[in-house]
Amino acid sequence: MKHEWRKHEKEIYLPKQIPTLVKIPKFKFITIKGQGNPNSKDFEHRIQALYPIAYTIKMMPKKGIVLDGYYEYTVYPLEGIWDLTERGRKLDILDKNELVYTIMIRQPDFVTEDVFRKAVEMVMSKNNSKLFEEVQFEEIEEGLCVQMMHIGSYDDEPKSFAFMNQYIEDNSLELVTKVHREIYLSDARRVETSKQKTILRYRVNKI
């Protein structure tokens, strides 16, 4: 049976529009780092470095490459971890040019470093973009988190973060860091801004 994250991992990928507490285990990702405005071409190009690798891994068996433990699956959504430069943290308003990020696509459990490297080789045999060389294979465990579904413009996210901060305060929790994760369930190129779905997530500790 095909593994579809929307159906089989609802607690992680389909939260409500109110803050909830969730424990996120260790997952595998392909990642690429960057800095600057996410509306820039550089950000777009970094996203474009991830997807060919993700789809090459998914299609390997159809190319005759046997992968131990392989199962059919839907490619996971794009995610991003967002931080600010030292200068950006000192400003009173958000300067998107000061954003520091890691964008990523989760991989199924059967994917290994060797599988990832093979996929990169296959992609680079068709396109030798230097950005493919910046993509990494990582395992990340977030642990205890507060998350919620944000619907609407990315610029309106502070309203949802305010709800999350209040939930954290009301439930004897504390932020591990102001660095946060976003999971993009909508394609911003195809979905009207007011209907875009983005999961927002903070790492927390119990006090």
MIBAZA-967887 format. One line per 2 residues: for each residue y negated, x, z negated of N, C-alpha, C. Coordinates in nm, 4 decimals, padded with zeros to 6 digits, always signed. Layout:
// MIBAZA-967887
Y,X,Z,Y,X,Z,Y,X,Z  ...
// end
This chain:
// MIBAZA-967887
+00.1194,+00.0839,+00.0000,+00.0000,+00.0000,+00.0000,-00.1254,+00.0880,+00.0000  -00.2217,+00.0497,+00.0800,-00.3455,+00.1273,+00.0898,-00.4272,+00.1174,-00.0389
-00.4745,+00.2308,-00.0871,-00.5575,+00.2314,-00.2081,-00.7024,+00.2065,-00.1682  -00.7546,+00.0946,-00.2128,-00.8938,+00.0598,-00.1847,-00.9709,+00.0585,-00.3168
-01.0657,+00.1493,-00.3284,-01.1361,+00.1652,-00.4562,-01.2078,+00.0384,-00.4993  -01.2567,-00.0406,-00.4042,-01.3273,-00.1638,-00.4418,-01.2341,-00.2631,-00.5127
-01.1059,-00.2596,-00.4769,-01.0089,-00.3529,-00.5355,-00.9399,-00.2949,-00.6581  -00.9066,-00.1665,-00.6522,-00.8213,-00.1077,-00.7544,-00.8966,-00.0338,-00.8652
-01.0261,-00.0118,-00.8470,-01.1028,+00.0615,-00.9489,-01.2342,-00.0117,-00.9778  -01.2203,-00.1407,-01.0041,-01.3389,-00.2252,-01.0223,-01.4231,-00.1838,-01.1425
-01.3572,-00.1402,-01.2503,-01.4324,-00.1029,-01.3704,-01.5297,+00.0107,-01.3412  -01.4896,+00.0993,-01.2506,-01.5721,+00.2155,-01.2175,-01.6743,+00.1841,-01.1089
-01.6322,+00.1075,-01.0069,-01.7162,+00.0919,-00.8884,-01.7805,-00.0457,-00.8701  -01.7483,-00.1415,-00.9566,-01.8115,-00.2727,-00.9439,-01.8621,-00.3222,-01.0799
-01.9517,-00.2463,-01.1439,-02.0061,-00.2901,-01.2722,-02.1006,-00.4089,-01.2539  -02.1324,-00.4732,-01.3660,-02.2261,-00.5860,-01.3629,-02.3695,-00.5341,-01.3608
-02.4631,-00.6284,-01.3463,-02.6056,-00.5927,-01.3461,-02.6611,-00.5848,-01.4887  -02.5741,-00.5531,-01.5813,-02.6145,-00.5252,-01.7187,-02.5435,-00.3963,-01.7611
-02.6008,-00.3197,-01.8530,-02.5376,-00.1947,-01.8932,-02.4020,-00.2180,-01.9606  -02.3053,-00.1331,-01.9294,-02.1733,-00.1373,-01.9921,-02.1283,+00.0048,-02.0232
-02.0422,+00.0155,-02.1227,-01.9864,+00.1449,-02.1633,-01.8536,+00.1647,-02.0921  -01.8332,+00.2827,-02.0338,-01.7109,+00.3107,-01.9591,-01.6741,+00.4569,-01.9762
-01.5446,+00.4856,-01.9766,-01.4996,+00.6243,-01.9854,-01.4500,+00.6675,-01.8483  -01.5108,+00.7734,-01.7946,-01.4786,+00.8211,-01.6598,-01.3920,+00.9461,-01.6712
-01.2682,+00.9415,-01.6220,-01.1802,+01.0582,-01.6327,-01.2170,+01.1671,-01.5319  -01.1388,+01.2728,-01.5310,-01.1618,+01.3830,-01.4376,-01.1217,+01.3398,-01.2963
-01.2128,+01.3594,-01.2017,-01.1858,+01.3282,-01.0621,-01.2160,+01.4504,-00.9752  -01.1607,+01.4496,-00.8541,-01.1840,+01.5579,-00.7579,-01.2920,+01.5158,-00.6591
-01.3770,+01.6112,-00.6225,-01.4881,+01.5827,-00.5312,-01.5082,+01.6964,-00.4321  -01.5628,+01.6614,-00.3151,-01.6257,+01.7630,-00.2305,-01.7755,+01.7480,-00.2534
-01.8448,+01.8595,-00.2770,-01.9843,+01.8547,-00.3204,-02.0714,+01.9514,-00.2400  -02.2001,+01.9201,-00.2355,-02.2975,+02.0126,-00.1780,-02.4283,+01.9970,-00.2550
-02.4938,+02.1064,-00.2844,-02.6167,+02.1053,-00.3645,-02.7400,+02.1128,-00.2740  -02.8522,+02.0686,-00.3288,-02.9771,+02.0768,-00.2541,-03.0967,+02.0531,-00.3439
-03.2148,+02.0672,-00.2863,-03.3389,+02.0442,-00.3603,-03.4414,+01.9833,-00.2667  -03.5207,+01.8897,-00.3213,-03.6289,+01.8330,-00.2410,-03.6163,+01.6830,-00.2239
-03.7028,+01.6307,-00.1387,-03.7149,+01.4870,-00.1182,-03.5912,+01.4309,-00.0472  -03.5269,+01.3263,-00.1044,-03.4088,+01.2698,-00.0383,-03.4399,+01.1951,+00.0907
-03.5683,+01.1777,+00.1208,-03.6065,+01.1172,+00.2493,-03.6178,+01.2222,+00.3596  -03.5869,+01.3465,+00.3266,-03.6024,+01.4559,+00.4232,-03.4812,+01.4697,+00.5147
-03.5012,+01.5414,+00.6241,-03.3917,+01.5710,+00.7179,-03.2875,+01.6600,+00.6526  -03.3324,+01.7493,+00.5638,-03.2379,+01.8399,+00.4984,-03.1367,+01.7608,+00.4166
-03.1831,+01.6594,+00.3440,-03.0923,+01.5756,+00.2653,-02.9936,+01.5041,+00.3579  -03.0453,+01.4502,+00.4661,-02.9610,+01.3810,+00.5654,-02.8537,+01.4752,+00.6197
-02.8933,+01.5997,+00.6497,-02.7990,+01.6965,+00.7052,-02.6908,+01.7328,+00.6035  -02.7263,+01.7346,+00.4762,-02.6284,+01.7664,+00.3723,-02.5249,+01.6539,+00.3581
-02.5710,+01.5305,+00.3692,-02.4768,+01.4184,+00.3713,-02.3830,+01.4325,+00.4915  -02.4414,+01.4692,+00.6042,-02.3627,+01.4824,+00.7274,-02.2617,+01.5972,+00.7220
-02.2790,+01.6876,+00.6262,-02.1807,+01.7957,+00.6089,-02.0595,+01.7473,+00.5294  -02.0771,+01.6442,+00.4482,-01.9674,+01.5950,+00.3648,-01.8706,+01.5042,+00.4405
-01.9249,+01.4116,+00.5184,-01.8392,+01.3087,+00.5776,-01.7336,+01.3618,+00.6753  -01.7656,+01.4580,+00.7624,-01.6605,+01.5078,+00.8522,-01.5421,+01.5677,+00.7765
-01.5711,+01.6342,+00.6641,-01.4632,+01.6937,+00.5837,-01.3817,+01.5832,+00.5181  -01.4498,+01.4829,+00.4622,-01.3799,+01.3721,+00.3967,-01.2877,+01.2993,+00.4942
-01.3360,+01.2737,+00.6145,-01.2540,+01.1999,+00.7111,-01.1450,+01.2872,+00.7734  -01.1702,+01.4164,+00.7820,-01.0656,+01.5070,+00.8314,-00.9473,+01.5084,+00.7349
-00.9753,+01.5125,+00.6043,-00.8673,+01.5069,+00.5043,-00.7891,+01.3768,+00.5180  -00.8598,+01.2660,+00.5302,-00.7945,+01.1352,+00.5421,-00.7022,+01.1286,+00.6642
-00.7433,+01.1939,+00.7741,-00.6705,+01.1818,+00.9009,-00.5661,+01.2915,+00.9225  -00.5533,+01.3855,+00.8281,-00.4607,+01.4983,+00.8471,-00.3184,+01.4565,+00.8858
-00.2577,+01.3578,+00.8177,-00.1212,+01.3199,+00.8559,-00.1093,+01.2735,+01.0006  -00.2162,+01.2124,+01.0530,-00.2125,+01.1680,+01.1924,-00.2240,+01.2852,+01.2891
-00.2646,+01.4009,+01.2344,-00.2696,+01.5238,+01.3147,-00.1408,+01.6053,+01.2955  -00.0445,+01.5464,+01.2245,+00.0825,+01.6152,+01.2037,+00.0848,+01.7096,+01.0848
-00.0183,+01.7029,+01.0001,-00.0235,+01.7899,+00.8823,+00.0321,+01.7144,+00.7621  +00.1394,+01.7655,+00.7055,+00.2047,+01.6992,+00.5925,+00.1329,+01.7362,+00.4623
+00.0938,+01.6345,+00.3860,+00.0276,+01.6555,+00.2573,+00.1143,+01.5968,+00.1467  +00.1520,+01.6780,+00.0495,+00.2329,+01.6305,-00.0626,+00.1622,+01.5181,-00.1369
+00.2328,+01.4078,-00.1556,+00.1772,+01.2972,-00.2338,+00.0773,+01.2105,-00.1593  +00.0637,+01.2309,-00.0287,-00.0371,+01.1557,+00.0482,-00.0120,+01.0053,+00.0417
-00.1206,+00.9286,+00.0344,-00.1125,+00.7830,+00.0472,-00.2354,+00.7356,+00.1237  -00.2210,+00.6226,+00.1883,-00.3334,+00.5643,+00.2622,-00.4428,+00.5237,+00.1640
-00.5674,+00.5465,+00.2019,-00.6780,+00.5124,+00.1117,-00.8061,+00.4897,+00.1909  -00.8992,+00.4234,+00.1264,-01.0338,+00.4065,+00.1813,-01.1197,+00.5218,+00.1309
-01.1962,+00.5831,+00.2199,-01.2845,+00.6932,+00.1786,-01.3824,+00.6421,+00.0730  -01.3985,+00.7216,-00.0316,-01.4848,+00.6825,-00.1438,-01.6323,+00.6872,-00.1040
-01.7187,+00.6182,-00.1802,-01.8619,+00.6163,-00.1468,-01.9320,+00.7468,-00.1821  -02.0468,+00.7648,-00.1217,-02.1313,+00.8798,-00.1518,-02.1866,+00.8680,-00.2937
-02.1914,+00.9818,-00.3651,-02.2481,+00.9849,-00.4998,-02.3484,+01.0996,-00.5093  -02.4367,+01.0891,-00.6065,-02.5332,+01.1967,-00.6268,-02.5622,+01.2168,-00.7745
-02.5752,+01.3429,-00.8161,-02.6215,+01.3762,-00.9508,-02.7641,+01.4289,-00.9362  -02.8561,+01.3690,-01.0126,-02.9990,+01.3962,-00.9923,-03.0635,+01.4590,-01.1144
-03.1384,+01.5662,-01.0882,-03.2109,+01.6392,-01.1910,-03.3485,+01.6733,-01.1341  -03.4295,+01.7443,-01.2132,-03.5614,+01.7893,-01.1685,-03.5759,+01.9390,-01.1925
-03.6631,+02.0019,-01.1153,-03.6982,+02.1413,-01.1403,-03.7771,+02.1488,-01.2717  -03.7964,+02.2694,-01.3227,-03.8768,+02.2866,-01.4445,-04.0158,+02.2285,-01.4243
-04.0744,+02.2545,-01.3074,-04.2079,+02.2005,-01.2794,-04.2039,+02.0479,-01.2762  -04.1019,+01.9925,-01.2124,-04.0903,+01.8477,-01.1991,-04.0795,+01.7768,-01.3326
-04.0142,+01.8423,-01.4304,-03.9976,+01.7815,-01.5631,-04.1292,+01.7741,-01.6399  -04.2242,+01.8586,-01.6036,-04.3529,+01.8629,-01.6753,-04.4537,+01.7634,-01.6188
-04.4249,+01.7064,-01.5045,-04.5196,+01.6141,-01.4414,-04.5107,+01.4755,-01.5037  -04.6218,+01.4026,-01.5022,-04.6245,+01.2675,-01.5583,-04.5638,+01.1645,-01.4638
-04.5657,+01.1942,-01.3350,-04.5064,+01.1024,-01.2371,-04.3999,+01.1776,-01.1573  -04.3065,+01.1035,-01.1013,-04.1978,+01.1654,-01.0258,-04.2488,+01.2220,-00.8935
-04.2279,+01.3510,-00.8741,-04.2549,+01.4157,-00.7456,-04.1187,+01.4415,-00.6807  -04.0878,+01.3655,-00.5771,-03.9539,+01.3749,-00.5155,-03.9251,+01.5125,-00.4573
-04.0294,+01.5873,-00.4295,-04.0090,+01.7229,-00.3775,-03.9519,+01.8165,-00.4844  -03.9606,+01.7732,-00.6112,-03.9106,+01.8543,-00.7224,-03.7694,+01.8127,-00.7668
-03.7073,+01.7227,-00.6928,-03.5714,+01.6787,-00.7272,-03.4686,+01.7872,-00.6964  -03.3705,+01.7990,-00.7828,-03.2568,+01.8891,-00.7629,-03.1322,+01.8016,-00.7667
-03.0432,+01.8174,-00.6706,-02.9311,+01.7235,-00.6631,-02.8007,+01.7908,-00.6204  -02.6921,+01.7227,-00.6543,-02.5607,+01.7530,-00.5991,-02.5081,+01.6218,-00.5439
-02.4810,+01.6172,-00.4143,-02.4227,+01.4968,-00.3561,-02.2758,+01.5229,-00.3280  -02.1963,+01.4149,-00.3304,-02.0514,+01.4359,-00.3284,-01.9765,+01.3123,-00.2812
-01.8514,+01.3341,-00.2437,-01.7592,+01.2249,-00.2123,-01.6298,+01.2520,-00.2881  -01.5885,+01.1553,-00.3680,-01.4646,+01.1706,-00.4440,-01.3445,+01.1808,-00.3497
-01.2426,+01.2555,-00.3944,-01.1195,+01.2739,-00.3172,-00.9994,+01.2211,-00.3957  -00.8965,+01.1742,-00.3246,-00.7748,+01.1281,-00.3926,-00.7086,+01.2422,-00.4697
-00.6224,+01.2048,-00.5638,-00.5587,+01.3027,-00.6520,-00.4757,+01.4072,-00.5781  -00.4204,+01.3709,-00.4617,-00.3323,+01.4652,-00.3912,-00.4088,+01.5787,-00.3224
-00.5394,+01.5671,-00.3120,-00.6181,+01.6712,-00.2445,-00.6276,+01.7943,-00.3341  -00.5986,+01.9095,-00.2766,-00.6050,+02.0372,-00.3479,-00.7099,+02.1265,-00.2835
-00.7379,+02.2390,-00.3475,-00.8305,+02.3377,-00.2904,-00.7824,+02.3816,-00.1517  -00.6518,+02.4014,-00.1351,-00.5956,+02.4440,-00.0058,-00.6158,+02.3372,+00.1013
-00.5937,+02.2103,+00.0640,-00.6159,+02.0998,+00.1590,-00.7625,+02.0961,+00.2002  -00.8506,+02.1100,+00.1029,-00.9943,+02.1114,+00.1308,-01.0306,+02.2251,+00.2266
-00.9807,+02.3448,+00.1987,-01.0143,+02.4603,+00.2841,-00.9622,+02.4414,+00.4264  -00.8445,+02.3842,+00.4389,-00.7890,+02.3561,+00.5711,-00.8790,+02.2583,+00.6464
-00.9281,+02.1569,+00.5755,-01.0164,+02.0580,+00.6381,-01.1465,+02.1224,+00.6851  -01.2026,+02.2108,+00.6024,-01.3263,+02.2803,+00.6401,-01.3024,+02.3640,+00.7654
-01.1908,+02.4343,+00.7707,-01.1569,+02.5145,+00.8901,-01.1504,+02.4267,+01.0140  -01.0857,+02.3118,+01.0013,-01.0712,+02.2204,+01.1153,-01.2064,+02.1685,+01.1623
-01.2922,+02.1349,+01.0666,-01.4254,+02.0841,+01.1021,-01.5089,+02.1935,+01.1677  -01.5028,+02.3146,+01.1122,-01.5849,+02.4245,+01.1650,-01.5353,+02.4758,+01.3000
-01.4121,+02.4449,+01.3343,-01.3628,+02.4835,+01.4672,-01.4307,+02.4004,+01.5762  -01.4876,+02.2863,+01.5366,-01.5577,+02.1989,+01.6319,-01.7093,+02.2087,+01.6181
-01.7560,+02.2458,+01.4978,-01.9002,+02.2532,+01.4710,-01.9218,+02.3617,+01.3664  -01.9895,+02.4679,+01.4027,-02.0019,+02.5826,+01.3114,-02.1284,+02.5782,+01.2251
-02.1752,+02.4566,+01.1929,-02.2927,+02.4431,+01.1059,-02.2716,+02.5204,+00.9764  -02.3730,+02.5972,+00.9372,-02.3655,+02.6762,+00.8141,-02.3536,+02.5875,+00.6902
-02.3971,+02.4608,+00.7002,-02.3911,+02.3724,+00.5838,-02.2470,+02.3457,+00.5403  -02.1536,+02.3475,+00.6335,-02.0132,+02.3272,+00.5950,-01.9671,+02.4354,+00.4978
-02.0246,+02.5549,+00.5119,-01.9866,+02.6650,+00.4227,-02.0389,+02.6438,+00.2807  -02.1380,+02.5566,+00.2646,-02.1943,+02.5298,+00.1321,-02.1177,+02.4218,+00.0557
-02.0305,+02.3507,+00.1251,-01.9539,+02.2448,+00.0592,-01.8482,+02.3073,-00.0316  -01.8366,+02.2532,-00.1524,-01.7423,+02.3043,-00.2526,-01.6403,+02.1969,-00.2899
-01.5291,+02.2404,-00.3466,-01.4279,+02.1500,-00.4013,-01.4340,+02.1631,-00.5532  -01.4583,+02.0519,-00.6234,-01.4764,+02.0579,-00.7684,-01.4015,+01.9449,-00.8387
-01.3651,+01.9706,-00.9635,-01.3144,+01.8658,-01.0513,-01.4203,+01.8401,-01.1580  -01.4577,+01.7147,-01.1749,-01.5660,+01.6782,-01.2665,-01.5185,+01.5668,-01.3583
-01.5377,+01.5862,-01.4871,-01.5049,+01.4829,-01.5853,-01.6336,+01.4411,-01.6552  -01.6716,+01.3163,-01.6369,-01.7965,+01.2681,-01.6981,-01.7763,+01.2195,-01.8409
-01.6587,+01.1666,-01.8703,-01.6334,+01.1164,-02.0050,-01.7040,+00.9839,-02.0312  -01.7557,+00.9679,-02.1525,-01.8178,+00.8424,-02.1925,-01.9530,+00.8241,-02.1233
-01.9716,+00.7082,-02.0610,-02.0939,+00.6824,-01.9835,-02.1422,+00.5397,-02.0044  -02.2717,+00.5202,-01.9842,-02.3292,+00.3868,-01.9705,-02.3672,+00.3717,-01.8237
-02.3240,+00.2607,-01.7641,-02.3570,+00.2399,-01.6237,-02.3927,+00.0934,-01.5997  -02.4595,+00.0697,-01.4869,-02.4887,-00.0674,-01.4443,-02.5143,-00.0694,-01.2943
-02.5028,-00.1876,-01.2374,-02.5332,-00.2060,-01.0952,-02.6828,-00.2312,-01.0792  -02.7467,-00.1518,-00.9932,-02.8872,-00.1731,-00.9589,-02.8910,-00.2309,-00.8182
-02.9592,-00.3424,-00.8028,-02.9734,-00.4032,-00.6700,-03.1202,-00.3982,-00.6304  -03.1464,-00.3368,-00.5166,-03.2835,-00.3253,-00.4689,-03.3197,-00.1827,-00.4342
-03.4487,-00.1578,-00.4232,-03.5010,-00.0282,-00.3811,-03.4694,+00.0815,-00.4828  -03.4466,+00.2022,-00.4317,-03.4283,+00.3175,-00.5203,-03.5529,+00.3375,-00.6078
-03.6704,+00.3036,-00.5526,-03.7954,+00.3242,-00.6268,-03.8075,+00.2305,-00.7474  -03.7244,+00.1243,-00.7511,-03.7274,+00.0306,-00.8643,-03.6248,+00.0662,-00.9721
-03.5551,+00.1779,-00.9543,-03.4510,+00.2151,-01.0502,-03.5023,+00.2308,-01.1940  -03.6285,+00.2748,-01.2162,-03.6751,+00.2879,-01.3543,-03.6587,+00.1602,-01.4377
-03.6663,+00.0435,-01.3750,-03.6465,-00.0824,-01.4488,-03.5039,-00.0895,-01.5032  -03.4071,-00.0520,-01.4204,-03.2675,-00.0541,-01.4644,-03.2415,+00.0542,-01.5693
-03.3032,+00.1703,-01.5513,-03.2866,+00.2768,-01.6515,-03.3439,+00.2340,-01.7865  -03.4505,+00.1533,-01.7841,-03.5084,+00.1027,-01.9095,-03.4076,+00.0131,-01.9825
-03.3366,-00.0718,-01.9075,-03.2315,-00.1556,-01.9668,-03.1220,-00.0675,-02.0273  -03.0851,+00.0369,-01.9544,-02.9785,+00.1262,-02.0008,-03.0198,+00.2011,-02.1274
-03.1440,+00.2470,-02.1294,-03.1936,+00.3179,-02.2484,-03.1961,+00.2270,-02.3714  -03.2312,+00.1005,-02.3498,-03.2321,+00.0056,-02.4607,-03.0901,-00.0197,-02.5118
-02.9955,-00.0300,-02.4170,-02.8543,-00.0500,-02.4534,-02.8029,+00.0694,-02.5346  -02.8399,+00.1888,-02.4911,-02.7989,+00.3108,-02.5621,-02.8521,+00.3099,-02.7048
-02.9794,+00.2722,-02.7192,-03.0425,+00.2675,-02.8519,-02.9778,+00.1614,-02.9406  -02.9445,+00.0451,-02.8818,-02.8914,-00.0682,-02.9582,-02.7454,-00.0497,-02.9989
-02.6752,+00.0447,-02.9357,-02.5314,+00.0577,-02.9572,-02.4907,+00.1925,-03.0176  -02.5825,+00.2521,-03.0913,-02.5547,+00.3783,-03.1628,-02.4988,+00.4862,-03.0699
-02.5655,+00.5000,-02.9567,-02.5287,+00.6018,-02.8584,-02.6470,+00.6964,-02.8400  -02.6203,+00.8111,-02.7805,-02.7291,+00.9036,-02.7462,-02.7019,+00.9640,-02.6089
-02.8087,+00.9893,-02.5367,-02.7964,+01.0526,-02.4061,-02.7476,+01.1963,-02.4218  -02.6518,+01.2356,-02.3373,-02.6127,+01.3766,-02.3307,-02.7213,+01.4540,-02.2581
-02.7755,+01.3924,-02.1542,-02.8787,+01.4542,-02.0714,-02.9487,+01.3460,-01.9910  -03.0724,+01.3716,-01.9500,-03.1433,+01.2764,-01.8632,-03.0974,+01.2867,-01.7181
-03.0205,+01.3905,-01.6901,-02.9591,+01.4007,-01.5562,-02.8689,+01.2789,-01.5391  -02.8779,+01.2117,-01.4244,-02.7986,+01.0901,-01.4055,-02.7224,+01.0927,-01.2732
-02.6241,+01.0034,-01.2646,-02.5437,+00.9903,-01.1429,-02.5770,+00.8578,-01.0746  -02.5777,+00.8606,-00.9420,-02.5926,+00.7392,-00.8624,-02.4743,+00.7310,-00.7654
-02.4221,+00.6108,-00.7480,-02.3146,+00.5877,-00.6512,-02.3646,+00.4836,-00.5527  -02.3606,+00.5178,-00.4249,-02.4251,+00.4354,-00.3217,-02.3219,+00.3454,-00.2534
-02.3261,+00.2176,-00.2881,-02.2300,+00.1224,-00.2327,-02.2792,+00.0603,-00.1027  -02.4050,+00.0842,-00.0688,-02.4635,+00.0279,+00.0538,-02.5095,+00.1400,+00.1455
-02.5006,+00.1165,+00.2735,-02.5552,+00.2092,+00.3720,-02.7024,+00.1740,+00.3921  -02.7900,+00.2607,+00.3447,-02.9341,+00.2311,+00.3477,-02.9863,+00.2100,+00.4899
-02.9128,+00.2602,+00.5893,-02.9566,+00.2440,+00.7287,-02.9260,+00.1038,+00.7814  -02.8335,+00.0339,+00.7141,-02.7876,-00.0951,+00.7667,-02.8159,-00.2136,+00.6748
-02.8409,-00.1847,+00.5470,-02.8591,-00.2932,+00.4505,-03.0060,-00.3050,+00.4116  -03.0554,-00.4273,+00.4098,-03.1934,-00.4541,+00.3700,-03.2180,-00.3963,+00.2301
-03.3342,-00.3355,+00.2116,-03.3651,-00.2664,+00.0859,-03.3417,-00.3539,-00.0363  -03.3822,-00.4797,-00.0298,-03.3721,-00.5691,-00.1457,-03.2271,-00.5989,-00.1837
-03.1330,-00.5689,-00.0931,-02.9915,-00.5995,-00.1186,-02.9061,-00.4740,-00.1414  -02.9683,-00.3593,-00.1400,-02.8928,-00.2345,-00.1585,-02.8320,-00.2294,-00.2986
-02.7039,-00.1878,-00.3044,-02.6329,-00.1777,-00.4317,-02.6104,-00.0315,-00.4678  -02.6572,+00.0060,-00.5857,-02.6433,+00.1434,-00.6349,-02.5970,+00.1394,-00.7798
-02.4894,+00.2104,-00.8106,-02.4467,+00.2227,-00.9502,-02.5271,+00.3356,-01.0135  -02.5848,+00.3091,-01.1298,-02.6577,+00.4098,-01.2068,-02.5752,+00.4430,-01.3298
-02.5682,+00.5722,-01.3621,-02.4800,+00.6128,-01.4729,-02.5415,+00.7285,-01.5528  -02.5412,+00.7124,-01.6852,-02.5813,+00.8166,-01.7799,-02.4580,+00.8611,-01.8593
-02.4468,+00.9879,-01.8895,-02.3464,+01.0357,-01.9844,-02.4009,+01.0193,-02.1264  -02.3146,+00.9725,-02.2187,-02.3588,+00.9469,-02.3548,-02.2560,+00.9970,-02.4566
-02.3012,+01.0089,-02.5797,-02.2147,+01.0346,-02.6945,-02.2316,+00.9217,-02.7948  -02.1293,+00.8998,-02.8753,-02.1437,+00.8077,-02.9879,-02.2062,+00.8837,-03.1039
-02.3025,+00.8217,-03.1707,-02.3683,+00.8865,-03.2848,-02.2824,+00.8694,-03.4097
// end
